């Protein structure tokens, strides 16, 4: 009986979530976001805004962050943490994504 209640709770929790059906989205970082973060770091001397090399470095940092980080729904993340098998299944699907596309 508790399995049914747990499953029902999971469905309701998901449908009430503001992230419903958009569990993961890429994080968006701009050069200015990173520059502001650097300026707010205690003991860090803010680089000059007109320095092209520093601007290129910060731009690269923003691009790298966008390519490697995602924002996730707390419900989804908690489910992944509680179920390593679920996380492994998702990982396998992603690893075989291109081969599945070729089979269709």
Backbone atoms as SQL, in Angstrom:
CREATE TABLE atoms (id INTEGER PRIMARY KEY, chain TEXT, resi INTEGER, resn TEXT, atom TEXT, x REAL, y REAL, z REAL);
INSERT INTO atoms VALUES
  (1, 'A', 1, 'UNK', 'N', 0.818, -1.202, 0.000),
  (2, 'A', 1, 'UNK', 'CA', 0.000, 0.000, 0.000),
  (3, 'A', 1, 'UNK', 'C', 0.861, 1.264, 0.000),
  (4, 'A', 2, 'UNK', 'N', 1.975, 1.217, 0.727),
  (5, 'A', 2, 'UNK', 'CA', 2.823, 2.413, 0.781),
  (6, 'A', 2, 'UNK', 'C', 3.464, 2.690, -0.575),
  (7, 'A', 3, 'UNK', 'N', 3.708, 1.646, -1.403),
  (8, 'A', 3, 'UNK', 'CA', 4.258, 1.864, -2.741),
  (9, 'A', 3, 'UNK', 'C', 3.309, 2.685, -3.598),
  (10, 'A', 4, 'UNK', 'N', 2.018, 2.391, -3.498),
  (11, 'A', 4, 'UNK', 'CA', 1.016, 3.123, -4.271),
  (12, 'A', 4, 'UNK', 'C', 0.968, 4.574, -3.811),
  (13, 'A', 5, 'UNK', 'N', 1.008, 4.786, -2.502),
  (14, 'A', 5, 'UNK', 'CA', 0.979, 6.148, -1.975),
  (15, 'A', 5, 'UNK', 'C', 2.236, 6.921, -2.368),
  (16, 'A', 6, 'UNK', 'N', 3.381, 6.249, -2.321),
  (17, 'A', 6, 'UNK', 'CA', 4.626, 6.899, -2.727),
  (18, 'A', 6, 'UNK', 'C', 4.585, 7.301, -4.193),
  (19, 'A', 7, 'UNK', 'N', 4.064, 6.418, -5.035),
  (20, 'A', 7, 'UNK', 'CA', 3.973, 6.725, -6.458),
  (21, 'A', 7, 'UNK', 'C', 2.999, 7.874, -6.704),
  (22, 'A', 8, 'UNK', 'N', 1.851, 7.839, -6.030),
  (23, 'A', 8, 'UNK', 'CA', 0.869, 8.918, -6.176),
  (24, 'A', 8, 'UNK', 'C', 1.448, 10.247, -5.698),
  (25, 'A', 9, 'UNK', 'N', 2.165, 10.213, -4.580),
  (26, 'A', 9, 'UNK', 'CA', 2.787, 11.430, -4.059),
  (27, 'A', 9, 'UNK', 'C', 3.796, 11.977, -5.074),
  (28, 'A', 10, 'UNK', 'N', 4.574, 11.084, -5.680),
  (29, 'A', 10, 'UNK', 'CA', 5.561, 11.508, -6.675),
  (30, 'A', 10, 'UNK', 'C', 4.909, 12.183, -7.869),
  (31, 'A', 11, 'UNK', 'N', 3.778, 11.639, -8.331),
  (32, 'A', 11, 'UNK', 'CA', 3.073, 12.224, -9.477),
  (33, 'A', 11, 'UNK', 'C', 2.518, 13.597, -9.113),
  (34, 'A', 12, 'UNK', 'N', 1.873, 13.688, -7.953),
  (35, 'A', 12, 'UNK', 'CA', 1.298, 14.967, -7.517),
  (36, 'A', 12, 'UNK', 'C', 2.399, 15.995, -7.302),
  (37, 'A', 13, 'UNK', 'N', 3.473, 15.572, -6.667),
  (38, 'A', 13, 'UNK', 'CA', 4.592, 16.480, -6.407),
  (39, 'A', 13, 'UNK', 'C', 5.137, 17.026, -7.728),
  (40, 'A', 14, 'UNK', 'N', 5.227, 16.179, -8.737),
  (41, 'A', 14, 'UNK', 'CA', 5.747, 16.598, -10.030),
  (42, 'A', 14, 'UNK', 'C', 4.769, 17.561, -10.723),
  (43, 'A', 15, 'UNK', 'N', 3.488, 17.237, -10.721),
  (44, 'A', 15, 'UNK', 'CA', 2.514, 18.078, -11.422),
  (45, 'A', 15, 'UNK', 'C', 2.340, 19.444, -10.774),
  (46, 'A', 16, 'UNK', 'N', 2.618, 19.546, -9.481),
  (47, 'A', 16, 'UNK', 'CA', 2.517, 20.828, -8.795),
  (48, 'A', 16, 'UNK', 'C', 3.794, 21.653, -8.912),
  (49, 'A', 17, 'UNK', 'N', 4.842, 21.031, -9.390),
  (50, 'A', 17, 'UNK', 'CA', 6.147, 21.685, -9.485),
  (51, 'A', 17, 'UNK', 'C', 6.130, 22.754, -10.583),
  (52, 'A', 18, 'UNK', 'N', 6.700, 23.934, -10.317),
  (53, 'A', 18, 'UNK', 'CA', 6.746, 24.975, -11.351),
  (54, 'A', 18, 'UNK', 'C', 7.625, 24.564, -12.545),
  (55, 'A', 19, 'UNK', 'N', 8.428, 23.525, -12.384),
  (56, 'A', 19, 'UNK', 'CA', 9.295, 23.043, -13.451),
  (57, 'A', 19, 'UNK', 'C', 8.595, 21.985, -14.308),
  (58, 'A', 20, 'UNK', 'N', 7.329, 21.710, -14.077),
  (59, 'A', 20, 'UNK', 'CA', 6.630, 20.583, -14.689),
  (60, 'A', 20, 'UNK', 'C', 6.964, 20.419, -16.179),
  (61, 'A', 21, 'UNK', 'N', 7.468, 19.273, -16.510),
  (62, 'A', 21, 'UNK', 'CA', 7.869, 18.851, -17.857),
  (63, 'A', 21, 'UNK', 'C', 9.066, 19.623, -18.417),
  (64, 'A', 22, 'UNK', 'N', 9.719, 20.404, -17.612),
  (65, 'A', 22, 'UNK', 'CA', 10.971, 21.046, -18.011),
  (66, 'A', 22, 'UNK', 'C', 11.973, 20.840, -16.887),
  (67, 'A', 23, 'UNK', 'N', 12.263, 19.586, -16.599),
  (68, 'A', 23, 'UNK', 'CA', 13.075, 19.239, -15.428),
  (69, 'A', 23, 'UNK', 'C', 14.501, 19.782, -15.491),
  (70, 'A', 24, 'UNK', 'N', 15.037, 19.942, -16.679),
  (71, 'A', 24, 'UNK', 'CA', 16.402, 20.438, -16.824),
  (72, 'A', 24, 'UNK', 'C', 16.441, 21.499, -17.912),
  (73, 'A', 25, 'UNK', 'N', 17.163, 22.552, -17.637),
  (74, 'A', 25, 'UNK', 'CA', 17.398, 23.573, -18.655),
  (75, 'A', 25, 'UNK', 'C', 18.851, 24.025, -18.542),
  (76, 'A', 26, 'UNK', 'N', 19.461, 24.355, -19.666),
  (77, 'A', 26, 'UNK', 'CA', 20.843, 24.852, -19.601),
  (78, 'A', 26, 'UNK', 'C', 20.896, 26.163, -18.823),
  (79, 'A', 27, 'UNK', 'N', 21.918, 26.302, -18.016),
  (80, 'A', 27, 'UNK', 'CA', 22.089, 27.560, -17.293),
  (81, 'A', 27, 'UNK', 'C', 22.591, 28.617, -18.268),
  (82, 'A', 28, 'UNK', 'N', 22.154, 29.828, -18.045),
  (83, 'A', 28, 'UNK', 'CA', 22.545, 30.928, -18.917),
  (84, 'A', 28, 'UNK', 'C', 23.462, 31.857, -18.139),
  (85, 'A', 29, 'UNK', 'N', 24.673, 31.987, -18.642),
  (86, 'A', 29, 'UNK', 'CA', 25.650, 32.895, -18.047),
  (87, 'A', 29, 'UNK', 'C', 26.056, 33.898, -19.106),
  (88, 'A', 30, 'UNK', 'N', 26.135, 35.138, -18.709),
  (89, 'A', 30, 'UNK', 'CA', 26.666, 36.152, -19.615),
  (90, 'A', 30, 'UNK', 'C', 28.012, 36.600, -19.078),
  (91, 'A', 31, 'UNK', 'N', 28.722, 37.284, -19.915),
  (92, 'A', 31, 'UNK', 'CA', 30.010, 37.830, -19.502),
  (93, 'A', 31, 'UNK', 'C', 29.823, 38.763, -18.312),
  (94, 'A', 32, 'UNK', 'N', 28.760, 39.544, -18.340),
  (95, 'A', 32, 'UNK', 'CA', 28.500, 40.479, -17.235),
  (96, 'A', 32, 'UNK', 'C', 28.160, 39.743, -15.944),
  (97, 'A', 33, 'UNK', 'N', 27.458, 38.605, -16.030),
  (98, 'A', 33, 'UNK', 'CA', 27.168, 37.810, -14.829),
  (99, 'A', 33, 'UNK', 'C', 28.465, 37.374, -14.158),
  (100, 'A', 34, 'UNK', 'N', 29.392, 36.891, -14.946),
  (101, 'A', 34, 'UNK', 'CA', 30.671, 36.418, -14.385),
  (102, 'A', 34, 'UNK', 'C', 31.488, 37.588, -13.865),
  (103, 'A', 35, 'UNK', 'N', 31.479, 38.690, -14.591),
  (104, 'A', 35, 'UNK', 'CA', 32.224, 39.877, -14.138),
  (105, 'A', 35, 'UNK', 'C', 31.673, 40.367, -12.796),
  (106, 'A', 36, 'UNK', 'N', 30.324, 40.413, -12.654),
  (107, 'A', 36, 'UNK', 'CA', 29.723, 40.836, -11.380),
  (108, 'A', 36, 'UNK', 'C', 30.107, 39.887, -10.247),
  (109, 'A', 37, 'UNK', 'N', 30.108, 38.592, -10.533),
  (110, 'A', 37, 'UNK', 'CA', 30.484, 37.616, -9.510),
  (111, 'A', 37, 'UNK', 'C', 31.930, 37.821, -9.079),
  (112, 'A', 38, 'UNK', 'N', 32.793, 38.074, -10.044),
  (113, 'A', 38, 'UNK', 'CA', 34.200, 38.312, -9.725),
  (114, 'A', 38, 'UNK', 'C', 34.356, 39.578, -8.887),
  (115, 'A', 39, 'UNK', 'N', 33.609, 40.627, -9.224),
  (116, 'A', 39, 'UNK', 'CA', 33.696, 41.886, -8.486),
  (117, 'A', 39, 'UNK', 'C', 33.190, 41.743, -7.058),
  (118, 'A', 40, 'UNK', 'N', 32.246, 40.835, -6.832),
  (119, 'A', 40, 'UNK', 'CA', 31.676, 40.631, -5.499),
  (120, 'A', 40, 'UNK', 'C', 32.466, 39.647, -4.637),
  (121, 'A', 41, 'UNK', 'N', 33.522, 39.080, -5.206),
  (122, 'A', 41, 'UNK', 'CA', 34.347, 38.153, -4.451),
  (123, 'A', 41, 'UNK', 'C', 35.302, 38.939, -3.558),
  (124, 'A', 42, 'UNK', 'N', 35.224, 38.715, -2.235),
  (125, 'A', 42, 'UNK', 'CA', 36.109, 39.459, -1.324),
  (126, 'A', 42, 'UNK', 'C', 37.590, 39.163, -1.603),
  (127, 'A', 43, 'UNK', 'N', 38.387, 40.219, -1.591),
  (128, 'A', 43, 'UNK', 'CA', 39.832, 40.077, -1.772),
  (129, 'A', 43, 'UNK', 'C', 40.254, 39.907, -3.221),
  (130, 'A', 44, 'UNK', 'N', 39.330, 40.022, -4.149),
  (131, 'A', 44, 'UNK', 'CA', 39.659, 39.862, -5.563),
  (132, 'A', 44, 'UNK', 'C', 39.677, 41.230, -6.222),
  (133, 'A', 45, 'UNK', 'N', 40.762, 41.533, -6.906),
  (134, 'A', 45, 'UNK', 'CA', 40.856, 42.803, -7.625),
  (135, 'A', 45, 'UNK', 'C', 40.161, 42.651, -8.969),
  (136, 'A', 46, 'UNK', 'N', 39.141, 43.438, -9.202),
  (137, 'A', 46, 'UNK', 'CA', 38.380, 43.357, -10.446),
  (138, 'A', 46, 'UNK', 'C', 39.262, 43.749, -11.629),
  (139, 'A', 47, 'UNK', 'N', 39.209, 42.954, -12.707),
  (140, 'A', 47, 'UNK', 'CA', 40.005, 43.295, -13.887),
  (141, 'A', 47, 'UNK', 'C', 39.410, 44.505, -14.613),
  (142, 'A', 48, 'UNK', 'N', 40.245, 45.114, -15.403),
  (143, 'A', 48, 'UNK', 'CA', 39.791, 46.264, -16.185),
  (144, 'A', 48, 'UNK', 'C', 38.777, 45.809, -17.225),
  (145, 'A', 49, 'UNK', 'N', 37.735, 46.597, -17.423),
  (146, 'A', 49, 'UNK', 'CA', 36.698, 46.231, -18.395),
  (147, 'A', 49, 'UNK', 'C', 37.161, 46.406, -19.830),
  (148, 'A', 50, 'UNK', 'N', 38.149, 47.237, -20.056),
  (149, 'A', 50, 'UNK', 'CA', 38.601, 47.522, -21.423),
  (150, 'A', 50, 'UNK', 'C', 39.718, 46.598, -21.884),
  (151, 'A', 51, 'UNK', 'N', 40.154, 45.680, -21.048),
  (152, 'A', 51, 'UNK', 'CA', 41.238, 44.776, -21.411),
  (153, 'A', 51, 'UNK', 'C', 40.685, 43.646, -22.289),
  (154, 'A', 52, 'UNK', 'N', 41.067, 43.581, -23.577),
  (155, 'A', 52, 'UNK', 'CA', 40.497, 42.576, -24.482),
  (156, 'A', 52, 'UNK', 'C', 40.846, 41.137, -24.079),
  (157, 'A', 53, 'UNK', 'N', 42.024, 40.936, -23.514),
  (158, 'A', 53, 'UNK', 'CA', 42.406, 39.576, -23.107),
  (159, 'A', 53, 'UNK', 'C', 41.541, 39.082, -21.950),
  (160, 'A', 54, 'UNK', 'N', 41.289, 39.956, -20.992),
  (161, 'A', 54, 'UNK', 'CA', 40.438, 39.599, -19.863),
  (162, 'A', 54, 'UNK', 'C', 39.005, 39.379, -20.342),
  (163, 'A', 55, 'UNK', 'N', 38.550, 40.238, -21.245),
  (164, 'A', 55, 'UNK', 'CA', 37.203, 40.080, -21.793),
  (165, 'A', 55, 'UNK', 'C', 37.063, 38.746, -22.518),
  (166, 'A', 56, 'UNK', 'N', 38.089, 38.355, -23.267),
  (167, 'A', 56, 'UNK', 'CA', 38.063, 37.069, -23.975),
  (168, 'A', 56, 'UNK', 'C', 38.039, 35.914, -22.982),
  (169, 'A', 57, 'UNK', 'N', 38.808, 36.012, -21.919),
  (170, 'A', 57, 'UNK', 'CA', 38.826, 34.972, -20.889),
  (171, 'A', 57, 'UNK', 'C', 37.460, 34.833, -20.227),
  (172, 'A', 58, 'UNK', 'N', 36.863, 35.950, -19.868),
  (173, 'A', 58, 'UNK', 'CA', 35.549, 35.921, -19.221),
  (174, 'A', 58, 'UNK', 'C', 34.496, 35.382, -20.186),
  (175, 'A', 59, 'UNK', 'N', 34.579, 35.751, -21.438),
  (176, 'A', 59, 'UNK', 'CA', 33.650, 35.239, -22.447),
  (177, 'A', 59, 'UNK', 'C', 33.790, 33.729, -22.591),
  (178, 'A', 60, 'UNK', 'N', 35.007, 33.237, -22.582),
  (179, 'A', 60, 'UNK', 'CA', 35.249, 31.795, -22.655),
  (180, 'A', 60, 'UNK', 'C', 34.699, 31.082, -21.427),
  (181, 'A', 61, 'UNK', 'N', 34.848, 31.716, -20.268),
  (182, 'A', 61, 'UNK', 'CA', 34.308, 31.135, -19.038),
  (183, 'A', 61, 'UNK', 'C', 32.786, 31.025, -19.118),
  (184, 'A', 62, 'UNK', 'N', 32.137, 32.070, -19.638),
  (185, 'A', 62, 'UNK', 'CA', 30.675, 32.053, -19.762),
  (186, 'A', 62, 'UNK', 'C', 30.241, 30.961, -20.723),
  (187, 'A', 63, 'UNK', 'N', 30.924, 30.824, -21.845),
  (188, 'A', 63, 'UNK', 'CA', 30.581, 29.801, -22.823),
  (189, 'A', 63, 'UNK', 'C', 30.763, 28.403, -22.230),
  (190, 'A', 64, 'UNK', 'N', 31.868, 28.195, -21.547),
  (191, 'A', 64, 'UNK', 'CA', 32.134, 26.887, -20.938),
  (192, 'A', 64, 'UNK', 'C', 31.094, 26.533, -19.888),
  (193, 'A', 65, 'UNK', 'N', 30.712, 27.507, -19.096),
  (194, 'A', 65, 'UNK', 'CA', 29.701, 27.254, -18.067),
  (195, 'A', 65, 'UNK', 'C', 28.370, 26.878, -18.702),
  (196, 'A', 66, 'UNK', 'N', 28.003, 27.531, -19.786),
  (197, 'A', 66, 'UNK', 'CA', 26.741, 27.226, -20.457),
  (198, 'A', 66, 'UNK', 'C', 26.757, 25.827, -21.059),
  (199, 'A', 67, 'UNK', 'N', 27.908, 25.352, -21.476),
  (200, 'A', 67, 'UNK', 'CA', 28.001, 24.038, -22.109),
  (201, 'A', 67, 'UNK', 'C', 28.100, 22.893, -21.114),
  (202, 'A', 68, 'UNK', 'N', 28.361, 23.203, -19.855),
  (203, 'A', 68, 'UNK', 'CA', 28.590, 22.111, -18.908),
  (204, 'A', 68, 'UNK', 'C', 27.672, 22.118, -17.691),
  (205, 'A', 69, 'UNK', 'N', 26.818, 23.105, -17.553),
  (206, 'A', 69, 'UNK', 'CA', 25.979, 23.187, -16.362),
  (207, 'A', 69, 'UNK', 'C', 24.512, 23.277, -16.749),
  (208, 'A', 70, 'UNK', 'N', 23.683, 22.658, -15.919),
  (209, 'A', 70, 'UNK', 'CA', 22.242, 22.743, -16.109),
  (210, 'A', 70, 'UNK', 'C', 21.582, 23.109, -14.795),
  (211, 'A', 71, 'UNK', 'N', 20.434, 23.746, -14.912),
  (212, 'A', 71, 'UNK', 'CA', 19.593, 24.005, -13.758),
  (213, 'A', 71, 'UNK', 'C', 18.583, 22.882, -13.719),
  (214, 'A', 72, 'UNK', 'N', 18.328, 22.332, -12.550),
  (215, 'A', 72, 'UNK', 'CA', 17.414, 21.208, -12.480),
  (216, 'A', 72, 'UNK', 'C', 16.327, 21.385, -11.449),
  (217, 'A', 73, 'UNK', 'N', 15.204, 20.777, -11.761),
  (218, 'A', 73, 'UNK', 'CA', 14.073, 20.750, -10.845),
  (219, 'A', 73, 'UNK', 'C', 14.487, 20.012, -9.576),
  (220, 'A', 74, 'UNK', 'N', 14.209, 20.551, -8.420),
  (221, 'A', 74, 'UNK', 'CA', 14.605, 19.893, -7.174),
  (222, 'A', 74, 'UNK', 'C', 13.995, 18.499, -7.006),
  (223, 'A', 75, 'UNK', 'N', 12.785, 18.303, -7.511),
  (224, 'A', 75, 'UNK', 'CA', 12.142, 16.985, -7.422),
  (225, 'A', 75, 'UNK', 'C', 12.917, 15.974, -8.264),
  (226, 'A', 76, 'UNK', 'N', 13.266, 16.360, -9.481),
  (227, 'A', 76, 'UNK', 'CA', 14.015, 15.482, -10.377),
  (228, 'A', 76, 'UNK', 'C', 15.388, 15.153, -9.800),
  (229, 'A', 77, 'UNK', 'N', 16.065, 16.147, -9.297),
  (230, 'A', 77, 'UNK', 'CA', 17.399, 15.928, -8.729),
  (231, 'A', 77, 'UNK', 'C', 17.324, 14.997, -7.527),
  (232, 'A', 78, 'UNK', 'N', 16.323, 15.183, -6.685),
  (233, 'A', 78, 'UNK', 'CA', 16.163, 14.311, -5.517),
  (234, 'A', 78, 'UNK', 'C', 15.889, 12.876, -5.953),
  (235, 'A', 79, 'UNK', 'N', 15.100, 12.702, -6.998),
  (236, 'A', 79, 'UNK', 'CA', 14.825, 11.350, -7.507),
  (237, 'A', 79, 'UNK', 'C', 16.095, 10.703, -8.047),
  (238, 'A', 80, 'UNK', 'N', 16.920, 11.464, -8.714),
  (239, 'A', 80, 'UNK', 'CA', 18.185, 10.920, -9.203),
  (240, 'A', 80, 'UNK', 'C', 19.094, 10.515, -8.043),
  (241, 'A', 81, 'UNK', 'N', 19.117, 11.322, -7.004),
  (242, 'A', 81, 'UNK', 'CA', 19.953, 11.004, -5.841),
  (243, 'A', 81, 'UNK', 'C', 19.448, 9.762, -5.109),
  (244, 'A', 82, 'UNK', 'N', 18.137, 9.589, -5.058),
  (245, 'A', 82, 'UNK', 'CA', 17.564, 8.456, -4.343),
  (246, 'A', 82, 'UNK', 'C', 17.632, 7.167, -5.148),
  (247, 'A', 83, 'UNK', 'N', 17.760, 7.261, -6.459),
  (248, 'A', 83, 'UNK', 'CA', 17.725, 6.073, -7.297),
  (249, 'A', 83, 'UNK', 'C', 18.903, 6.053, -8.264),
  (250, 'A', 84, 'UNK', 'N', 20.017, 5.472, -7.842),
  (251, 'A', 84, 'UNK', 'CA', 21.171, 5.390, -8.745),
  (252, 'A', 84, 'UNK', 'C', 20.837, 4.612, -10.026),
  (253, 'A', 85, 'UNK', 'N', 19.902, 3.657, -9.938),
  (254, 'A', 85, 'UNK', 'CA', 19.527, 2.894, -11.132),
  (255, 'A', 85, 'UNK', 'C', 18.854, 3.797, -12.159),
  (256, 'A', 86, 'UNK', 'N', 18.014, 4.721, -11.697),
  (257, 'A', 86, 'UNK', 'CA', 17.369, 5.665, -12.607),
  (258, 'A', 86, 'UNK', 'C', 18.414, 6.536, -13.292),
  (259, 'A', 87, 'UNK', 'N', 19.347, 7.039, -12.516),
  (260, 'A', 87, 'UNK', 'CA', 20.413, 7.876, -13.076),
  (261, 'A', 87, 'UNK', 'C', 21.221, 7.082, -14.103),
  (262, 'A', 88, 'UNK', 'N', 21.508, 5.829, -13.801),
  (263, 'A', 88, 'UNK', 'CA', 22.272, 4.985, -14.723),
  (264, 'A', 88, 'UNK', 'C', 21.481, 4.730, -16.006),
  (265, 'A', 89, 'UNK', 'N', 20.169, 4.496, -15.893),
  (266, 'A', 89, 'UNK', 'CA', 19.341, 4.281, -17.088),
  (267, 'A', 89, 'UNK', 'C', 19.331, 5.519, -17.981),
  (268, 'A', 90, 'UNK', 'N', 19.205, 6.689, -17.364),
  (269, 'A', 90, 'UNK', 'CA', 19.224, 7.936, -18.141),
  (270, 'A', 90, 'UNK', 'C', 20.576, 8.114, -18.817),
  (271, 'A', 91, 'UNK', 'N', 21.634, 7.808, -18.106),
  (272, 'A', 91, 'UNK', 'CA', 22.977, 7.915, -18.669),
  (273, 'A', 91, 'UNK', 'C', 23.127, 6.979, -19.871),
  (274, 'A', 92, 'UNK', 'N', 22.635, 5.738, -19.758),
  (275, 'A', 92, 'UNK', 'CA', 22.719, 4.790, -20.870),
  (276, 'A', 92, 'UNK', 'C', 21.920, 5.280, -22.079),
  (277, 'A', 93, 'UNK', 'N', 20.737, 5.822, -21.837),
  (278, 'A', 93, 'UNK', 'CA', 19.929, 6.360, -22.942),
  (279, 'A', 93, 'UNK', 'C', 20.698, 7.462, -23.660),
  (280, 'A', 94, 'UNK', 'N', 21.315, 8.347, -22.888),
  (281, 'A', 94, 'UNK', 'CA', 22.052, 9.451, -23.492),
  (282, 'A', 94, 'UNK', 'C', 23.276, 8.952, -24.262),
  (283, 'A', 95, 'UNK', 'N', 23.955, 7.941, -23.731),
  (284, 'A', 95, 'UNK', 'CA', 25.140, 7.409, -24.405),
  (285, 'A', 95, 'UNK', 'C', 24.775, 6.708, -25.713),
  (286, 'A', 96, 'UNK', 'N', 23.575, 6.127, -25.785),
  (287, 'A', 96, 'UNK', 'CA', 23.147, 5.405, -26.980),
  (288, 'A', 96, 'UNK', 'C', 22.224, 6.225, -27.865),
  (289, 'A', 97, 'UNK', 'N', 22.117, 7.505, -27.603),
  (290, 'A', 97, 'UNK', 'CA', 21.175, 8.378, -28.294),
  (291, 'A', 97, 'UNK', 'C', 21.361, 8.331, -29.808),
  (292, 'A', 98, 'UNK', 'N', 22.580, 8.492, -30.277),
  (293, 'A', 98, 'UNK', 'CA', 22.812, 8.541, -31.725),
  (294, 'A', 98, 'UNK', 'C', 22.572, 7.188, -32.380),
  (295, 'A', 99, 'UNK', 'N', 22.900, 6.101, -31.724),
  (296, 'A', 99, 'UNK', 'CA', 22.666, 4.782, -32.316),
  (297, 'A', 99, 'UNK', 'C', 21.172, 4.481, -32.401),
  (298, 'A', 100, 'UNK', 'N', 20.369, 4.952, -31.449),
  (299, 'A', 100, 'UNK', 'CA', 18.927, 4.778, -31.508),
  (300, 'A', 100, 'UNK', 'C', 18.318, 5.569, -32.650),
  (301, 'A', 101, 'UNK', 'N', 18.855, 6.758, -32.908),
  (302, 'A', 101, 'UNK', 'CA', 18.372, 7.592, -34.007),
  (303, 'A', 101, 'UNK', 'C', 18.647, 6.928, -35.351),
  (304, 'A', 102, 'UNK', 'N', 19.810, 6.267, -35.479),
  (305, 'A', 102, 'UNK', 'CA', 20.184, 5.620, -36.729),
  (306, 'A', 102, 'UNK', 'C', 19.314, 4.403, -37.011),
  (307, 'A', 103, 'UNK', 'N', 18.823, 3.724, -35.967),
  (308, 'A', 103, 'UNK', 'CA', 18.012, 2.530, -36.132),
  (309, 'A', 103, 'UNK', 'C', 16.629, 2.854, -36.663),
  (310, 'A', 104, 'UNK', 'N', 16.124, 4.053, -36.445),
  (311, 'A', 104, 'UNK', 'CA', 14.757, 4.420, -36.860),
  (312, 'A', 104, 'UNK', 'C', 14.635, 4.649, -38.318);
